[in-house]
Amino acid sequence: MSTHPPPPVPVAPIPVLSGHARSDFDLSESELRACLDLAASVKATPGAYNRALDGRIVSLLFEKPSLRTRITFEVAAKQLGGDSILYIGPIGGREPVKDVARNLERWTSMIVARTFSQTTVDELAAWSSTPVINALSDLYHPCQALADMVTLREHWGALEGRTLAFVGDGNNVAHSLMLDCARLGVNFTCITPPGYEPSPGILAAAQRFASATGAVIGSTSSVEDGLAGANAVYTDVWASMGQEHEAAERARLFASYQVNAELMSMAAPGALFMHCLPAHREEETTDEVMESPVSVIFDQAENRLHAQKALMLMLARGNNKD
C-alpha cells in the first residue's frame, strides 16, 4: 500500500458572470462550462469557498412550494459564509414588481426568485442592480439543468456525443436541458404526446446552438424512435404546479409515455434514469425504475447545492458592489 498522500484536488478560480441568470441564455457556452468546472471544485473542496460570500444576504422569493430549491439555496448561502431571507407569497401583489426589486437591491446582495411567470423574473432583473437568479419559472429551470449537467458529467466523464432523451411534457425543465445540451455537445430528444411539444422558439434556439457543437436536438411523439441510442432517460411530472386542473386529461394522454422498465429497455444498455423531483410514483414513472441501480435522481438533487453555489459565486464576483 502506498504511503503517499493523494494529490490535492485543484481549486478552481471563480469566473466572472455579470448581470443576471434569468434563463439559460444568460450564460454563454464558455460561462456554462466554467460554471460546471466550478461546481465540481466546490463539491470536492467546499472549505476553499466557505468565506466567499461573507456578509452577503440572499433574498429568496418563492411563489411556489419547494423542497430542493429552497433548502439548497439556503444551505448554499450559509456554507459560503453568507445568509438568506425567505419570502413566500405572490411577487408583485401588494406592490409592483419593480418596487420589490428596488427595495431588495438596497438590503440584500442577490435575489433568487421561484415564480409562476418568466415575466416576473425578467421584471425583477430589469429593475434590480443586484443579481437575479431564476429558481424556476414557467419557461425555464436553469438551476436544475446545471445540476443535471454536473450529474451527467460525473457519471459519463465527457459529455460530448452522448444522448439524453426527455419523456413527457415539453416544459420548463425540457427547455433548459435542451439549451444546455446543445451548447455542451449532447444530443437531446424531447419525446411528447402531440400538442405538448416544447416551445418552437426555444427549440429553434437550441438547434442554432447545436450547429456549433455538432449536437442533434429534436422533438418527436414516437417513444421508440426518440429513445433509440439514449444514454439517459429523463422525465418530470405530467402536470406542473398551476396545471392541476389538467391532471386527469394529461394522465390519459401521457399514459403510454410512462417511464417504466419496458420503456427503459428501448434506450441504450445501462442508460441512466433521471427525474428533477418531486415525482408522482406510478404515474410518469414507476417505483421500480426510480429505485433501480441506474437511477441517479438523488445525485441530481445533491448537485443542486453545488451547481447553485457555483452560480452564486460567479454572479457575486461579476456584480461586486459591496
BAKE-586539 format. One record per atom (N, C-alpha, C, O): residue in three letters; x, y, z. Coordinates in steps of 0.02 Angstrom, whole numbers, plus 50000, padded with zeros to 5 digits. Layout:
ALAXYZ;...
! end
This chain:
MET500424994050000;MET500005000050000;MET500445006250000;MET500935006650037;SER500275011149958;SER500665017249954;SER500555021450017;SER500005021950043;THR501105024550040;THR501055029050098;THR501025036250076;THR500995040850118;HIS501025037450011;HIS500995044249986;HIS500285046949990;HIS499815043349974;PRO500195053150011;PRO499525056050013;PRO499255057049943;PRO499635057949896;PRO498585056849935;PRO498305058049869;PRO498455065049845;PRO498525069549886;PRO498505066049779;PRO498635072749754;PRO498065077449772;PRO497485075349774;PRO498215083749786;PRO497675088449804;PRO497205089749746;PRO497415089749688;VAL496575090749763;VAL496085092549711;VAL496175099849694;VAL496175104049739;PRO496265101549630;PRO496365108649613;PRO495755112849630;PRO495185110849617;VAL495875118749657;VAL495335123349674;VAL495235128049614;VAL495685131749595;ALA494645127749585;ALA494505131849526;ALA494435139149545;ALA494125140749596;PRO494715143649505;PRO494585150749517;PRO493855152349503;PRO493525148649467;ILE493615157749532;ILE492915159549522;ILE492865164049461;ILE493115169649462;PRO492545161649407;PRO492475165749347;PRO491975171549359;PRO491595171449407;VAL491995176249316;VAL491545182049320;VAL490925180849278;VAL490975178849220;LEU490335181849308;LEU489705181749271;LEU489335188149289;LEU489075188749344;SER489315192749242;SER488995199249255;SER488245198849242;SER488015194549203;GLY487875203249274;GLY487155203749260;GLY486755198749301;GLY486825198449362;HIS486325194849266;HIS485845190549299;HIS485865183549270;HIS486205182249220;ALA485485179049302;ALA485375172349275;ALA484625171349268;ALA484325167349304;ARG484335175149223;ARG483605174949212;ARG483395168549177;ARG482835166149187;SER483825165949136;SER483695159849098;SER484365156949077;SER484895159949091;ASP484355151249044;ASP484965148049020;ASP485325152448968;ASP485925151548958;PHE484975156948936;PHE485275161248886;PHE485765166248917;PHE486185169048881;ASP485725167448982;ASP486165172349014;ASP486875169749025;ASP487315173549044;LEU486985163249014;LEU487655160449018;LEU487875158548947;LEU487525154948912;SER488455161148927;SER488745159148864;SER488995151948870;SER489005149148924;GLU489195149048814;GLU489455142248816;GLU490065141848862;GLU490125137148901;SER490515146648857;SER491115146448899;SER490935147448972;SER491245144349016;GLU490445151748987;GLU490235152849056;GLU489885146649084;GLU489955144949142;LEU489505143249041;LEU489175137049061;LEU489695131849080;LEU489635128649133;ARG490195130949039;ARG490715126049054;ARG491105128049117;ARG491285123749158;ALA491225134549125;ALA491585136849185;ALA491175135649247;ALA491445134049300;CYS490515136249242;CYS490075135049299;CYS490095127749320;CYS490105126149379;LEU490105123149271;LEU490145116049286;LEU490815114349319;LEU490835110349366;ASP491355117349294;ASP492015116249324;ASP492025118749396;ASP492285115349441;LEU491735124649407;LEU491735127449474;LEU491305123249521;LEU491485122249579;ALA490735120849496;ALA490305116549538;ALA490685110349561;ALA490615108249618;ALA491065107449516;ALA491455101449533;ALA491985103149586;ALA492095099249632;SER492295108949580;SER492795111049628;SER492475112549696;SER492745110649748;VAL491915115949696;VAL491555117449758;VAL491355111049794;VAL491395110549855;LYS491135106149755;LYS490925099749784;LYS491525096049814;LYS491465093149868;ALA492085096149779;ALA492675092449801;ALA493045095849859;ALA493315092449903;THR493045102549859;THR493425106249909;THR492995111849939;THR493155117749930;PRO492455110149973;PRO491995115249998;PRO492325120350045;PRO492135126150047;GLY492825118050083;GLY493145122550131;GLY493505128350098;GLY493605133550129;ALA493695127550035;ALA494055132850000;ALA493605138849984;ALA493855144149967;TYR492955137849990;TYR492485143149971;TYR492035145450029;TYR491555149150018;ASN492195143150090;ASN491705144250144;ASN491695151250172;ASN491315152650218;ARG492095155750145;ARG492055162850163;ARG491915167250103;ARG491965173350107;ALA491755164050046;ALA491715167849983;ALA491135172749982;ALA491175177849947;LEU490605171450019;LEU490035176150021;LEU489965179350089;LEU489405180950110;ASP490505180250124;ASP490485183450190;ASP490105190050186;ASP490245194350144;GLY489625190950231;GLY489245197150235;GLY488705197950183;GLY488355203050183;ARG488605193050140;ARG488095193450088;ARG487445190350112;ARG487435184950142;ILE486905193750099;ILE486235191150114;ILE485865190050048;ILE485855194350005;VAL485565184150041;VAL485205182349981;VAL484455182549994;VAL484225179450043;SER484075186049953;SER483335186049957;SER483065180049919;SER483225179149860;LEU482655176049952;LEU482325170349920;LEU481585171949914;LEU481235172349965;LEU481345172949853;LEU480645174549840;LEU480305168549808;LEU480495166549753;PHE479825165649843;PHE479525159349820;PHE478765159949814;PHE478405160449864;GLU478535159949751;GLU477815159649739;GLU477545152549740;GLU476945151449746;LYS477995147649735;LYS477805140549731;LYS478115136749789;LYS478645138649814;PRO477805131249810;PRO478115126949861;PRO478775124149836;PRO478885123749776;SER479215122349884;SER479865119949863;SER480195115949920;SER480115117649978;LEU480545110649902;LEU480985107149948;LEU481705108249926;LEU482095111549960;ARG481895105249868;ARG482585105549845;ARG482825112649833;ARG483365114549856;THR482435116649798;THR482665123349780;THR482755127649843;THR483275130949851;ARG482265127649886;ARG482315131849946;ARG482885129649991;ARG483305133750011;ILE482915123150007;ILE483425120850054;ILE484125121650025;ILE484575123750060;THR484215119949961;THR484885120449933;THR485135127649928;THR485725128849939;PHE484695132349913;PHE484915139349912;PHE485065141849982;PHE485545145549992;GLU484655139950031;GLU484795141950100;GLU485465139050124;GLU485875142550153;VAL485555132650112;VAL486175129350133;VAL486775132350096;VAL487295133550126;ALA486685133550031;ALA487235136349991;ALA487465143150019;ALA488055144250028;ALA486985147550033;ALA487165154150059;ALA487545153550125;ALA488055156950135;LYS487315149250169;LYS487635148450234;LYS488325145250228;LYS488795147450260;GLN488385139950188;GLN489025136550181;GLN489545140850146;GLN490145139450152;LEU489335145950109;LEU489795150450077;LEU489945156550120;LEU490285161250098;GLY489695156650182;GLY489845162050229;GLY489325167550232;GLY489405172250270;GLY488785166950192;GLY488255171950193;GLY487645169550229;GLY487685165250273;ASP487075172250211;ASP486435170250242;ASP485875171850193;ASP485995174750140;SER485265169950211;SER484695171050166;SER484085173150205;SER484015171650265;ILE483635176550171;ILE482985178650197;ILE482455175850151;ILE482505176650090;LEU481945172450178;LEU481445169150138;LEU480785172950140;LEU480535174850193;TYR480495174050080;TYR479815176850073;TYR479415171850032;TYR479615169849977;ILE478835169750058;ILE478385165250023;ILE477735168850009;ILE477395171150055;GLY477545169349945;GLY476925172549927;GLY476985175749858;GLY477505175349827;PRO476445178949835;PRO476465182249769;PRO476975187749767;PRO477065191549814;ILE477325188149710;ILE477805193549700;ILE477455198849657;ILE477265197449600;GLY477375204749684;GLY477035209949647;GLY476295210449662;GLY475935213849626;GLY476065207249715;GLY475365207649733;GLY475195213949772;GLY474745217749754;ARG475575215049826;ARG475465220949867;ARG475755227249838;ARG475525232749852;GLU476265226549797;GLU476595232249765;GLU476915229849700;GLU477035223949692;PRO477045234449655;PRO477315232449590;PRO477985228749597;PRO478365229949643;VAL478105224149549;VAL478725220349550;VAL479335224949548;VAL479835223549581;LYS479285230449511;LYS479855235049507;LYS480015238149574;LYS480585239949587;ASP479505238949616;ASP479635241649683;ASP479945236349728;ASP480375237849769;VAL479715230149721;VAL480015224649759;VAL480765224249743;VAL481175223649789;ALA480935224649680;ALA481635224149659;ALA482055229749689;ALA482615228549712;ARG481795235849687;ARG482195241549709;ARG482245242049785;ARG482685245449811;ASN481795238749821;ASN481885238049894;ASN482425232949908;ASN482895234249947;LEU482365227049878;LEU482815221549894;LEU483535222949875;LEU483995220749908;GLU483635226749820;GLU484325228149799;GLU484695232349850;GLU485305232349851;ARG484325236049892;ARG484645240249943;ARG484785236650008;ARG485175238950050;TRP484465230850017;TRP484545227050079;TRP484965220750071;TRP485325218750117;THR484915217650012;THR485225211150002;THR485675211149940;THR485635215649898;SER486085205949935;SER486595205749883;SER486395201649822;SER486745201749772;MET485845197949826;MET485635193549772;MET484895191949781;MET484655191449838;ILE484535191049726;ILE483825189249728;ILE483735182649692;ILE483935181949634;VAL483445177749726;VAL483285171249696;VAL482525170749693;VAL482195171249745;ALA482245169849634;ALA481515170049626;ALA481255163749594;ALA481475161649540;ARG480765160649627;ARG480415154649602;ARG479705156949588;ARG479325158149635;THR479525157549524;THR478915161049505;THR478475156949459;THR478695151949430;PHE477855159149453;PHE477425156049404;PHE477585158549333;PHE477535154749285;SER477775164849327;SER477865167849261;SER478585170249250;SER478885173249294;GLN478845168849191;GLN479515171349173;GLN479525178949173;GLN480045181949187;THR478965182149158;THR478955189449156;THR479115192449225;THR479405197849228;THR478945188949278;THR479115191349345;THR479865191349356;THR480145196249382;VAL480195186049335;VAL480925185649340;VAL481245191249298;VAL481695194749321;ASP480995192049238;ASP481285197149193;ASP481185204149221;ASP481625208349215;GLU480605205449251;GLU480475212049279;GLU480905213449340;GLU481165218949349;LEU480985208449383;LEU481445209249440;LEU482145211049415;LEU482455215649442;ALA482375207549364;ALA483045208849338;ALA483095215749306;ALA483615219049311;ALA482565217849273;ALA482575224349239;ALA482645230149288;ALA482915235449271;TRP482405229249350;TRP482395234649398;TRP482905233749454;TRP482965238249496;SER483255228149456;SER483725226949510;SER484445227649487;SER484635225049435;SER484845231249526;SER485555231749512;SER485945225949543;SER486545225149531;THR485605221949584;THR485915216149614;THR485695209949574;THR485155209949546;PRO486105204749571;PRO485955199049527;PRO485295195449544;PRO485125194649602;VAL484935193549492;VAL484315189649499;VAL484435182749469;VAL484685182149413;ILE484245177549507;ILE484305170649484;ILE483615167649475;ILE483195168049520;ASN483495164749417;ASN482865161149405;ASN482905154349438;ASN483295149949417;ALA482505153349491;ALA482485147049526;ALA481915142649503;ALA481765137649536;LEU481605144449449;LEU481075140849413;LEU480545145949392;LEU480325150049431;SER480355145449328;SER479795149249302;SER479405144649255;SER479575138749249;ASP478895147249223;ASP478505143149177;ASP478895141249115;ASP478715136449081;LEU479435144849098;LEU479805143549037;LEU480475140149047;LEU480695136349004;TYR480805141349104;TYR481485138849114;TYR481585136349185;TYR481245138449232;HIS482065131849192;HIS482305129649258;HIS483065128849254;HIS483315123249257;PRO483425134349247;PRO484145134049234;PRO484545130749289;PRO485035127349275;CYS484345131649352;CYS484735128649407;CYS484675121049406;CYS485155117549421;GLN484095118549387;GLN484015111249382;GLN484455108549325;GLN484785103449334;ALA484455111949269;ALA484845109549212;ALA485595109649227;ALA485955105149207;LEU485825114749263;LEU486535115049282;LEU486705108949325;LEU487215105649314;ALA486285107449375;ALA486405101749418;ALA486395095249378;ALA486785090649392;ASP485965094849329;ASP485925088849287;ASP486545087949245;ASP486785082349235;MET486815093349219;MET487435092849180;MET488015090749224;MET488445086849203;VAL488035093349286;VAL488545091149334;VAL488475083649346;VAL488975080049347;THR487865081249355;THR487735074149368;THR487955069849309;THR488275064749318;LEU487765071849249;LEU487945067849190;LEU488695067649180;LEU488975062449162;ARG489025073249192;ARG489755073249184;ARG490085068649235;ARG490595065549220;GLU489805068349296;GLU490085063849346;GLU490015056549325;GLU490465052449337;HIS489455054849294;HIS489325047849275;HIS489625046049208;HIS489825040249197;TRP489645050749162;TRP489885049249095;TRP490615051049083;TRP490945048249040;GLY490865055849122;GLY491505058749104;GLY491385064149052;GLY491085069349068;ALA491595063148992;ALA491475067948938;ALA490735067948919;ALA490415062648918;LEU490465073748906;LEU489765074448886;LEU489665073848811;LEU489155071248788;GLU490135076348774;GLU490065076748701;GLU489905069948670;GLU490225064848685;GLY489405070048626;GLY489225063948589;GLY488735059448624;GLY488485054748593;ARG488595060648687;ARG488095056648723;ARG487395059048704;ARG487315064348673;THR486885055148723;THR486195056748705;THR485745056548766;THR485735051648803;LEU485365061948776;LEU484875062448830;LEU484185062848799;LEU484065066948754;ALA483725058648822;ALA483035058748799;ALA482585061048856;ALA482625058348911;PHE482165065848842;PHE481685068348891;PHE480995065948871;PHE480785067048814;VAL480635062648916;VAL479985059648901;VAL479445062948943;VAL479495063149004;GLY478925065548909;GLY478365068448946;GLY478145075048917;GLY478035075548857;ASP478075080048959;ASP477845086648939;ASP478435090948918;ASP478945091148953;GLY478375094448862;GLY478915098848840;GLY478915105248880;GLY478735110548855;ASN479125104748943;ASN479035110148992;ASN479675114149005;ASN480145113948965;ASN479675117649061;ASN480245121949078;ASN480895117949086;ASN481425120249066;VAL480845112049117;VAL481445107949126;VAL481705105649058;VAL482315105849046;ALA481265103549014;ALA481475101448947;ALA481805107248910;ALA482305106248876;HIS481545113248917;HIS481835119148884;HIS482545120348907;HIS483005121248867;SER482645120448973;SER483315121748999;SER483805116248981;SER484385117548964;LEU483575110048984;LEU484015104448966;LEU484235104948893;LEU484825103948878;MET483775106348848;MET483965106448777;MET484445112148762;MET484895111348720;LEU484365117748796;LEU484825123348785;LEU485525121748810;LEU486015123448777;ASP485575118548868;ASP486235116748894;ASP486545111048853;ASP487145111148838;CYS486145106048837;CYS486405100448797;CYS486685102848730;CYS487225100748709;ALA486325107248698;ALA486535109748633;ALA487225112948636;ALA487625112048591;ARG487355116748689;ARG487995120348695;ARG488555115948720;ARG489145117648713;LEU488375110248750;LEU488885105748777;LEU489005099648732;LEU489395095148749;GLY488685099548673;GLY488795094148626;GLY488435087748642;GLY488635082348619;VAL487895088148682;VAL487495082348700;VAL486875082048655;VAL486505086848651;ASN486765076348622;ASN486165075548583;ASN485555075448630;ASN485595072648685;PHE485005078448608;PHE484415078848651;PHE483785077848609;PHE483695080948557;THR483345073448633;THR482705072448601;THR482155073248653;THR482175070248706;CYS481665077348636;CYS481075078348680;CYS480505074148652;CYS480295075148595;ILE480265069348691;ILE479765064548670;ILE479105066148705;ILE479045065048766;THR478615068748669;THR477995071148700;THR477385068648661;THR477445067048601;PRO476815068348694;PRO476195067248656;PRO476065073148610;PRO476285078748625;PRO475725072048554;PRO475565077648509;PRO475215083248547;PRO474755081948586;GLY475425089348535;GLY475125095048568;GLY475495097348630;GLY475325102548659;TYR475985093448653;TYR476355095148714;TYR477095096048700;TYR477515095048744;GLU477255097848638;GLU477955098848618;GLU478255104948653;GLU477885109248677;PRO478915105348655;PRO479235111248683;PRO479105117448641;PRO478875116848584;SER479245123248668;SER479155129548632;SER479545129348566;SER480145128048567;PRO479225130748510;PRO479585130748446;PRO480165135648445;PRO480695134248416;GLY480085141448478;GLY480615146348478;GLY481215144048518;GLY481785145148497;ILE481095140948575;ILE481655138548616;ILE481995132548582;ILE482605131948584;LEU481595128148551;LEU481885122548514;LEU482325125148457;LEU482875122548446;ALA482095130148421;ALA482485132948366;ALA483135136048391;ALA483655135348360;ALA483095139448449;ALA483705142448478;ALA484205136948496;ALA484805137748484;ALA483955131548526;ALA484395125948544;ALA484725122948482;ALA485315121248483;GLN484345122348429;GLN484625119548367;GLN485145124148337;GLN485625121748306;ARG485065130748345;ARG485585135348322;ARG486225134448363;ARG486775134348335;PHE486155133748429;PHE486745132448471;PHE487085126048449;PHE487705125648446;ALA486675120948434;ALA486945114348417;ALA487335114448352;ALA487765110148341;SER487195119148309;SER487555119348245;SER488305120648256;SER488705118948212;ALA488485123548314;ALA489185124848328;ALA489525119048364;ALA490135118648364;THR489145114648394;THR489435109148434;THR489345102348402;THR489655097448423;GLY488905101848351;GLY488775095548319;GLY488245091348353;GLY488115085748332;ALA487935094048406;ALA487395090348439;ALA486785090148395;ALA486675094548353;VAL486375085048405;VAL485745084348369;VAL485185085548419;VAL485125081848468;ILE484775090548406;ILE484235092448452;ILE483575091748414;ILE483485094648361;GLY483105087948443;GLY482475086948407;GLY481895085348453;GLY481975084848514;SER481315084548423;SER480695083048459;SER480295078048419;SER480275078448358;THR479975073348453;THR479585068148420;THR479035065848466;THR479065066848527;SER478525062648437;SER477995059548478;SER478105052048483;SER477725048648517;SER478605049448449;SER478745042248448;SER479225040348504;SER479805042348503;VAL478975036548552;VAL479405034348608;VAL479975029948581;VAL480555030948601;GLU479815025248538;GLU480315020548514;GLU480865024148475;GLU481455022848485;ASP480665028748430;ASP481165032348391;ASP481585036948436;ASP482195037248428;GLY481245040348482;GLY481595045148524;GLY482085042048572;GLY482585045148591;LEU481955035948594;LEU482385032648643;LEU482965028748612;LEU483415026748648;ALA482955027748548;ALA483485023848516;ALA484165026948529;ALA484295032748511;GLY484605023148561;GLY485285025548575;GLY485345030348633;GLY485895032948645;ALA484815031548670;ALA484845036348726;ALA485275033548783;ALA485185027848804;ASN485735037648807;ASN486175035748863;ASN485875037848930;ASN486125035648983;ALA485365041948929;ALA485005043848989;ALA484285045348970;ALA484145048148917;VAL483825043549014;VAL483105044749004;VAL482855048949062;VAL482935047149120;TYR482555054549045;TYR482345059549095;TYR481595060549091;TYR481325060749036;THR481255061049147;THR480555062749146;THR480395067549203;THR480805068749247;ASP479795070349201;ASP479555075149250;ASP478805073949259;ASP478505070149220;VAL478505077049308;VAL477785076249318;VAL477415078449255;VAL477645082749217;TRP476835075449245;TRP476445077049186;TRP476065083649193;TRP475955087049143;ALA475875085549253;ALA475525091849265;ALA475925095649318;ALA475955093649376;SER476215101249298;SER476615105249344;SER476165109449389;SER475555109749378;MET476465112749438;MET476085117149482;MET475745122549440;MET476065125849399;GLY475105123449451;GLY474705128149411;GLY474325124749356;GLY473895127749324;GLN474475118249344;GLN474135114449292;GLN473715108749321;GLN473525104149286;GLU473575109149386;GLU473225103649420;GLU472545102249388;GLU472315096549389;HIS472225107349362;HIS471575106349331;HIS471615102149267;HIS471105099649243;GLU472215101349240;GLU472315097249179;GLU472545090149196;GLU472655086149150;ALA472625088649260;ALA472955082449279;ALA472605076249251;ALA472945071649226;ALA471945075849255;ALA471585069849233;ALA471655068849158;ALA471765063249135;GLU471595074249120;GLU471655073749047;GLU472375071949027;GLU472485067948982;ARG472855074949061;ARG473555073449046;ARG473715066149063;ARG474085062849027;ALA473445063649118;ALA473565056749137;ALA473335051949083;ALA473655046849070;ARG472775053549050;ARG472515049348996;ARG472975049748935;ARG473135044648904;LEU473175055848917;LEU473565056848856;LEU474295054448864;LEU474605052448815;PHE474555054748925;PHE475255053248936;PHE475375045948958;PHE475945044048969;ALA474845041948964;ALA474905035248993;ALA475435031048957;ALA475805027348989;SER475465031548892;SER475945027448854;SER476655030248857;SER477115027448828;TYR476745035948891;TYR477405039048898;TYR477695038048968;TYR478195041148985;GLN477385033649007;GLN477655032149073;GLN478335028949066;GLN478435024349027;VAL478815031349105;VAL479485028449104;VAL479495022449151;VAL479565023149212;ASN479415016649122;ASN479405010349160;ASN479975005949133;ASN480365008049090;ALA480004999749158;ALA480554995349138;ALA480534993849063;ALA481054993549031;GLU479934993149035;GLU479874991848963;GLU480134997748923;GLU480504996848874;LEU479955003748943;LEU480185009548906;LEU480945010348914;LEU481285011948865;MET481215009348974;MET481935009848983;MET482315004848939;MET482875006248919;SER482014999248925;SER482344994148883;SER482434996448811;SER482824993548774;MET482065001748791;MET482135004348723;MET482755008848716;MET482975010248660;ALA483025011148773;ALA483615015348771;ALA484245011148766;ALA484205004948764;ALA484815014348764;ALA485455010748761;ALA485565006748825;ALA485325008748878;PRO485915001148820;PRO486054997148881;PRO486395001448934;PRO486865005148920;GLY486155000748996;GLY486455004549052;GLY486255011849055;GLY486545015649092;ALA485745013849016;ALA485525020849016;ALA485325023049086;ALA484995019349123;LEU485525029149104;LEU485355031949169;LEU484625034049170;LEU484345035749118;PHE484325034049229;PHE483655036849237;PHE483705043249278;PHE484045043449329;MET483355048449254;MET483385055049286;MET482685057849297;MET482225056549259;HIS482615061649351;HIS481985065049368;HIS482165070949412;HIS482585070349457;CYS481855076749399;CYS482025082749437;CYS481705082749507;CYS481915086649550;LEU481195078549518;LEU480835078049581;LEU480465084649598;LEU480695090049578;PRO479905084249632;PRO479605078249660;PRO479275073949606;PRO479075076449553;ALA479245067549619;ALA478955062849571;ALA478285060249596;ALA478175059549656;HIS477835058949549;HIS477215055449563;HIS477335048149544;HIS477215046049487;ARG477555044249592;ARG477735037349579;ARG477125033449554;ARG476575034249579;GLU477255029349505;GLU476745025349469;GLU476315029649423;GLU475805027149397;GLU476505035849411;GLU476185039849359;GLU476685040849302;GLU476715036749256;GLU477085046249304;GLU477555047349249;GLU478125042349249;GLU478455041349198;THR478245039149306;THR478745033749310;THR478545028849364;THR478075030149403;THR478885023349367;THR478715018249416;THR479215018149473;THR479785020349467;ASP478985015449530;ASP479425014649587;ASP480015010149569;ASP480575011149592;GLU479885005149528;GLU480415000449507;GLU480985004149473;GLU481565002849488;VAL480825008649428;VAL481345012349392;VAL481685017349439;VAL482295018049437;MET481295020849480;MET481595025749524;MET482085022749573;MET482575025949592;GLU481955016549594;GLU482385013249644;GLU482885008649611;GLU483225004849646;SER482945008849546;SER483395004249510;SER484125006649515;SER484245012449531;PRO484605002349500;PRO485315004249503;PRO485505009849454;PRO486005013249464;VAL485105010749401;VAL485285015949351;VAL484985022749369;VAL485105027549333;SER484605023049423;SER484295029349442;SER484805033949476;SER485165031849522;VAL484855040149452;VAL485325045049481;VAL484945051049509;VAL485225056549513;ILE484325050049528;ILE483895055649548;ILE484155059249609;ILE484085065349614;PHE484465055649656;PHE484705059049716;PHE485395062149705;PHE485585066649742;ASP485765059749656;ASP486365063249635;ASP486175070049606;ASP486485075149620;GLN485645070049566;GLN485395076449538;GLN485205081249594;GLN485375087149593;ALA484835078649643;ALA484605082849698;ALA485195085649737;ALA485205091649754;GLU485695081449751;GLU486285083849787;GLU486645089249747;GLU486865094249775;ASN486695088249682;ASN487075092949641;ASN486735099649630;ASN487045104349605;ARG486095100049649;ARG485785106749650;ARG486185111349695;ARG486305117149678;LEU486395108849753;LEU486775112849800;LEU487425115349769;LEU487575121349774;HIS487805110949739;HIS488465112849713;HIS488415117349651;HIS488805122049643;ALA487935115749607;ALA487855119949547;ALA487625126949566;ALA487855131849536;GLN487185127549614;GLN486935134149635;GLN487475138049672;GLN487505144249666;LYS487885134649710;LYS488445138049741;LYS488885141249686;LYS489085147049691;ALA489035137349635;ALA489455139849581;ALA489145145849547;ALA489485150849535;LEU488495145449533;LEU488155150949500;LEU488155157249544;LEU488285162749519;MET488025156449608;MET488025162049654;MET488715165249659;MET488775171349659;LEU489235161149662;LEU489915163749666;LEU490095167749604;LEU490395173149609;MET489915165149546;MET490085168649484;MET489715175349479;MET490005180349458;LEU489085175449498;LEU488695181649496;LEU488945186649548;LEU488985192649534;ALA489115184149607;ALA489375188649659;ALA490025192049636;ALA490135197949649;ARG490455188149603;ARG491085191049579;ARG490965195949522;ARG491315201049517;GLY490475194549480;GLY490345198949424;GLY489935205049441;GLY489865209649400;ASN489655205249501;ASN489215210849521;ASN489405213349590;ASN488975214849631;ASN490055213849602;ASN490295215749668;ASN490205223049680;ASN490565227249653;LYS489705224749723;LYS489605231749740;LYS489685232849815;LYS489595238449840;ASP489835227349851;ASP489895227949924;ASP490555231149944;ASP490695232150003;
! end
